[in-house]
């Protein structure tokens, strides 16, 4: 990349972020404010009340009811797009046309064609495009990849990942329960799951064979899937996700959730009850309260552990790896040992830092637009394979860069 980095354009060495869709960007806003070289400069939202709440936290930041106005602002270097999925392509293209670097919430688009449009536009404009937040940014995933790449356990042979949770019964907005609008667990959770498996797997995925399940007529979108991923490097992976709030995978191992908080299985069984108590009219408020942090999940333990996305076991030729609350457990040919490291950064911290480093150095981020396109392709292949009951071959995959 030859263009001057956005940090230089700001004149302060600080990258100025604009938030598009502030209602869905609470955790991303926190990560940006924690970073020493990033600042919140502006926000755009169609909801004046959301902008008023934003203004209370960031009184000096500009506010816009129009995405176009924010994207045209000379006081914004990069944007986070947290608007509904059907708007991602249009809003990403607006930001790119305005010369902004972009982090767009997952899933990045509804089709490969739309995703390719945004990736190509970013490459032509000389700006960086990333997709976030996915669990693939979590530091523990990078550590697993590092151990595999080091070679001490021999070649990677297979990955098995199971996640049973309450996703389908948490408070949802309508588009999250409509597959045509990017809803359901394949789009919204597969973006996490398949990102993790691709990063651990390292090589391109050759093909996908999958089954999907939509088992509640009142929430008529995919709530479960089983996928078999065939990697070109010779490894294979299975991904199992069930969001119907009966069993929870914390019972398979350590009681730690996606946010790194200690949880109990009984807590997850309550999601269906909370939804039933709220009723149809109260579901939007459940969603708002969860996004705002009013509905905190966890046992009250203040310590933050490494984020768990279910139970994942990585099998190499001479040993296996699984996660622990404080790091990783490695089973090699001599012993079982734990490798621990501080859970001092969230995946969102890693995400915004990856964007900052790309802007500051001019080197593309690991999770760039092409990488995001590859994860979307896996999601779409799982949906297609589930419909047609056949293997689907992939054509847009990229390997993990060293």
JORAVEN-V384480 format. One record per residue. N is the residue number from 0. RES is the residue in one letter. OMEGA is omega as a letter, one per 30 degrees, with the letter a starting at -180 (999 if undefined). NEAR is the number of other ideal C-beta (glycine too) atoms within 8 Angstrom. Layout:
N,RES,OMEGA,NEAR ; N,RES,OMEGA,NEAR
//
This chain:
0,X,a,7 ; 1,X,a,4 ; 2,X,l,6 ; 3,X,l,5 ; 4,X,a,10 ; 5,X,l,13 ; 6,X,l,13 ; 7,X,a,8 ; 8,X,a,8 ; 9,X,l,11 ; 10,X,a,4 ; 11,X,a,4 ; 12,X,a,6 ; 13,X,l,9 ; 14,X,a,15 ; 15,X,a,14 ; 16,X,l,14 ; 17,X,a,16 ; 18,X,l,16 ; 19,X,a,15 ; 20,X,a,13 ; 21,X,a,14 ; 22,X,a,10 ; 23,X,a,9 ; 24,X,a,12 ; 25,X,a,9 ; 26,X,l,9 ; 27,X,l,16 ; 28,X,l,13 ; 29,X,a,9 ; 30,X,l,13 ; 31,X,a,13 ; 32,X,l,9 ; 33,X,a,6 ; 34,X,a,11 ; 35,X,a,3 ; 36,X,l,9 ; 37,X,l,12 ; 38,X,l,9 ; 39,X,a,13 ; 40,X,a,12 ; 41,X,l,15 ; 42,X,l,16 ; 43,X,l,15 ; 44,X,l,12 ; 45,X,a,3 ; 46,X,l,7 ; 47,X,l,6 ; 48,X,l,6 ; 49,X,l,10 ; 50,X,l,13 ; 51,X,l,8 ; 52,X,l,9 ; 53,X,a,14 ; 54,X,l,10 ; 55,X,l,6 ; 56,X,a,7 ; 57,X,a,8 ; 58,X,a,6 ; 59,X,a,3 ; 60,X,l,11 ; 61,X,l,9 ; 62,X,a,10 ; 63,X,l,11 ; 64,X,a,9 ; 65,X,l,7 ; 66,X,a,11 ; 67,X,a,7 ; 68,X,l,10 ; 69,X,a,16 ; 70,X,l,14 ; 71,X,a,6 ; 72,X,l,13 ; 73,X,a,3 ; 74,X,l,7 ; 75,X,a,15 ; 76,X,a,13 ; 77,X,a,15 ; 78,X,l,15 ; 79,X,a,16 ; 80,X,a,14 ; 81,X,a,12 ; 82,X,l,11 ; 83,X,a,10 ; 84,X,a,13 ; 85,X,l,8 ; 86,X,a,8 ; 87,X,a,18 ; 88,X,a,12 ; 89,X,a,7 ; 90,X,l,13 ; 91,X,l,15 ; 92,X,l,11 ; 93,X,a,11 ; 94,X,l,13 ; 95,X,l,15 ; 96,X,l,9 ; 97,X,l,10 ; 98,X,a,6 ; 99,X,l,14 ; 100,X,a,14 ; 101,X,l,16 ; 102,X,a,15 ; 103,X,a,16 ; 104,X,l,15 ; 105,X,f,13 ; 106,X,a,13 ; 107,X,a,13 ; 108,X,l,12 ; 109,X,a,11 ; 110,X,l,7 ; 111,X,a,11 ; 112,X,l,6 ; 113,X,l,11 ; 114,X,l,15 ; 115,X,l,10 ; 116,X,a,10 ; 117,X,l,19 ; 118,X,a,13 ; 119,X,l,8 ; 120,X,l,12 ; 121,X,l,13 ; 122,X,l,8 ; 123,X,a,6 ; 124,X,a,9 ; 125,X,l,7 ; 126,X,a,11 ; 127,X,l,13 ; 128,X,l,15 ; 129,X,l,15 ; 130,X,a,16 ; 131,X,f,14 ; 132,X,l,10 ; 133,X,l,14 ; 134,X,l,13 ; 135,X,l,13 ; 136,X,a,13 ; 137,X,a,14 ; 138,X,a,11 ; 139,X,l,11 ; 140,X,l,13 ; 141,X,l,10 ; 142,X,l,12 ; 143,X,l,13 ; 144,X,a,12 ; 145,X,l,8 ; 146,X,l,13 ; 147,X,a,14 ; 148,X,l,8 ; 149,X,l,6 ; 150,X,a,6 ; 151,X,l,8 ; 152,X,a,13 ; 153,X,a,8 ; 154,X,l,7 ; 155,X,a,14 ; 156,X,l,9 ; 157,X,l,9 ; 158,X,l,15 ; 159,X,a,9 ; 160,X,a,16 ; 161,X,l,10 ; 162,X,l,13 ; 163,X,a,12 ; 164,X,a,12 ; 165,X,a,13 ; 166,X,a,10 ; 167,X,a,12 ; 168,X,l,12 ; 169,X,l,11 ; 170,X,a,12 ; 171,X,l,10 ; 172,X,a,7 ; 173,X,a,7 ; 174,X,l,11 ; 175,X,l,10 ; 176,X,a,10 ; 177,X,a,11 ; 178,X,a,11 ; 179,X,l,5 ; 180,X,l,11 ; 181,X,l,12 ; 182,X,a,14 ; 183,X,a,13 ; 184,X,l,15 ; 185,X,l,14 ; 186,X,a,13 ; 187,X,l,13 ; 188,X,l,12 ; 189,X,l,17 ; 190,X,l,15 ; 191,X,a,12 ; 192,X,a,14 ; 193,X,l,15 ; 194,X,l,13 ; 195,X,a,16 ; 196,X,l,13 ; 197,X,a,15 ; 198,X,l,12 ; 199,X,a,15 ; 200,X,l,15 ; 201,X,a,12 ; 202,X,l,11 ; 203,X,l,11 ; 204,X,a,15 ; 205,X,a,8 ; 206,X,a,11 ; 207,X,l,15 ; 208,X,a,10 ; 209,X,l,14 ; 210,X,l,9 ; 211,X,a,12 ; 212,X,l,9 ; 213,X,a,9 ; 214,X,l,6 ; 215,X,a,9 ; 216,X,l,4 ; 217,X,l,4 ; 218,X,a,10 ; 219,X,l,7 ; 220,X,a,13 ; 221,X,l,13 ; 222,X,a,15 ; 223,X,l,12 ; 224,X,l,16 ; 225,X,a,9 ; 226,X,l,16 ; 227,X,a,10 ; 228,X,a,15 ; 229,X,a,10 ; 230,X,l,14 ; 231,X,a,9 ; 232,X,l,9 ; 233,X,l,8 ; 234,X,l,12 ; 235,X,l,10 ; 236,X,l,14 ; 237,X,l,12 ; 238,X,l,13 ; 239,X,l,11 ; 240,X,l,14 ; 241,X,a,12 ; 242,X,a,14 ; 243,X,l,11 ; 244,X,l,12 ; 245,X,l,6 ; 246,X,l,7 ; 247,X,a,11 ; 248,X,l,12 ; 249,X,l,14 ; 250,X,l,6 ; 251,X,a,7 ; 252,X,a,8 ; 253,X,a,9 ; 254,X,a,8 ; 255,X,a,13 ; 256,X,a,12 ; 257,X,a,7 ; 258,X,a,9 ; 259,X,a,12 ; 260,X,l,12 ; 261,X,a,10 ; 262,X,l,13 ; 263,X,a,7 ; 264,X,a,11 ; 265,X,a,6 ; 266,X,a,10 ; 267,X,l,12 ; 268,X,a,12 ; 269,X,a,8 ; 270,X,l,11 ; 271,X,l,10 ; 272,X,l,8 ; 273,X,l,10 ; 274,X,l,12 ; 275,X,l,7 ; 276,X,a,7 ; 277,X,a,11 ; 278,X,a,7 ; 279,X,a,4 ; 280,X,a,6 ; 281,X,a,9 ; 282,X,l,12 ; 283,X,l,9 ; 284,X,l,9 ; 285,X,l,14 ; 286,X,a,12 ; 287,X,a,10 ; 288,X,l,10 ; 289,X,a,11 ; 290,X,a,9 ; 291,X,a,7 ; 292,X,l,7 ; 293,X,l,6 ; 294,X,a,7 ; 295,X,l,5 ; 296,X,l,8 ; 297,X,a,11 ; 298,X,a,9 ; 299,X,l,4 ; 300,X,a,7 ; 301,X,a,4 ; 302,X,l,5 ; 303,X,l,7 ; 304,X,l,13 ; 305,X,a,14 ; 306,X,l,15 ; 307,X,l,14 ; 308,X,a,12 ; 309,X,l,12 ; 310,X,l,11 ; 311,X,l,13 ; 312,X,a,10 ; 313,X,a,12 ; 314,X,l,9 ; 315,X,a,13 ; 316,X,a,7 ; 317,X,l,8 ; 318,X,a,12 ; 319,X,a,10 ; 320,X,l,14 ; 321,X,a,12 ; 322,X,l,12 ; 323,X,l,11 ; 324,X,a,6 ; 325,X,l,9 ; 326,X,a,12 ; 327,X,l,13 ; 328,X,a,12 ; 329,X,l,13 ; 330,X,l,8 ; 331,X,a,10 ; 332,X,a,4 ; 333,X,a,3 ; 334,X,l,4 ; 335,X,a,6 ; 336,X,l,7 ; 337,X,l,10 ; 338,X,a,10 ; 339,X,l,6 ; 340,X,a,8 ; 341,X,l,3 ; 342,X,a,11 ; 343,X,l,3 ; 344,X,l,7 ; 345,X,l,11 ; 346,X,l,13 ; 347,X,l,13 ; 348,X,l,11 ; 349,X,a,13 ; 350,X,a,16 ; 351,X,l,14 ; 352,X,l,10 ; 353,X,l,13 ; 354,X,l,15 ; 355,X,a,13 ; 356,X,l,10 ; 357,X,a,13 ; 358,X,a,15 ; 359,X,a,9 ; 360,X,a,7 ; 361,X,l,8 ; 362,X,a,7 ; 363,X,l,6 ; 364,X,l,11 ; 365,X,a,7 ; 366,X,a,14 ; 367,X,a,11 ; 368,X,l,14 ; 369,X,l,9 ; 370,X,l,12 ; 371,X,l,17 ; 372,X,l,14 ; 373,X,l,15 ; 374,X,l,17 ; 375,X,l,14 ; 376,X,l,13 ; 377,X,l,16 ; 378,X,a,14 ; 379,X,l,10 ; 380,X,l,13 ; 381,X,l,16 ; 382,X,a,13 ; 383,X,a,9 ; 384,X,l,16 ; 385,X,l,13 ; 386,X,a,7 ; 387,X,l,7 ; 388,X,l,6 ; 389,X,l,6 ; 390,X,l,7 ; 391,X,a,12 ; 392,X,a,6 ; 393,X,a,14 ; 394,X,a,5 ; 395,X,a,10 ; 396,X,l,11 ; 397,X,l,7 ; 398,X,l,7 ; 399,X,l,10 ; 400,X,l,4 ; 401,X,999,3
//
